[in-house]
Amino acid sequence: MLIEIAAVIAVPSALLYALGIVVFWLRIANEYDSISISTTWYAASLVPRSTAAASGIEVILRGVLYGTLLSSVVLFIEYMVN
């Protein structure tokens, strides 16, 4: 029972951290075009874990927010047409 609870906590945390690292890597790679890929990965790996996880959460929540807004606009337009 305790192992399942730990897995439920650990797996999303690891995925959010990985997503946050990728987000920071993309930000650094887009900002500095002349730096190599390995250097940008190294720079992204220096970001603290909590900051990377928070960035992953931000990306997911932003996607949910934009998806909700887009579907609301589509439903509103559909309602107005009919």
C-alpha positions in Angstrom: 0.0 0.0 0.0 2.7 2.4 0.9 4.7 1.7 -2.2 1.7 2.5 -4.4 1.3 5.8 -2.6 4.9 6.6 -3.1 4.7 5.8 -6.8 1.6 8.1 -7.2 3.6 10.9 -5.7 7.0 10.2 -7.3 5.9 9.6 -10.9 4.1 13.0 -11.5 6.9 14.8 -9.6 9.6 13.3 -11.9 7.6 14.0 -15.0 7.0 17.6 -14.0 10.7 18.0 -13.3 11.6 16.6 -16.7 9.1 18.8 -18.4 10.5 21.8 -16.5 14.1 21.0 -17.6 13.0 20.7 -21.2 11.2 24.1 -20.9 14.3 25.8 -19.5 16.4 24.1 -22.2 14.1 25.5 -24.9 14.2 29.0 -23.4 18.0 29.0 -23.2 18.4 27.6 -26.7 16.0 30.1 -28.2 17.6 33.0 -26.3 21.3 32.2 -27.2 21.5 30.8 -30.8 25.3 30.6 -30.8 25.6 28.2 -27.9 25.9 24.5 -28.5 23.2 22.0 -27.5 25.3 20.4 -24.8 26.0 23.7 -23.2 22.3 24.7 -23.1 21.5 21.3 -21.6 24.2 21.9 -19.0 22.8 25.3 -18.2 19.3 23.9 -17.9 20.5 21.2 -15.6 21.7 23.9 -13.2 18.2 25.1 -12.5 17.0 24.0 -9.0 14.6 21.1 -8.9 11.8 23.1 -7.4 12.1 25.8 -10.0 12.1 23.2 -12.8 9.0 21.4 -11.4 7.2 24.8 -11.0 8.0 25.5 -14.6 6.5 22.2 -15.6 3.4 22.9 -13.6 3.2 26.3 -15.3 3.3 24.8 -18.7 0.6 22.2 -17.9 -1.7 24.8 -16.3 -1.2 27.2 -19.2 -2.1 24.5 -21.6 -5.3 23.7 -19.7 -6.2 27.4 -19.5 -5.7 28.0 -23.2 -7.5 24.8 -24.1 -10.5 25.9 -21.9 -10.5 29.4 -23.4 -10.3 28.0 -26.9 -13.1 25.5 -26.4 -15.3 28.2 -24.7 -14.8 30.5 -27.7 -15.7 27.7 -30.1 -18.8 26.7 -28.2 -19.8 30.4 -28.0 -19.5 30.8 -31.7 -21.3 27.5 -32.3 -24.1 28.7 -30.0 -24.4 32.1 -31.8 -24.5 30.5 -35.2 -27.3 28.2 -34.3 
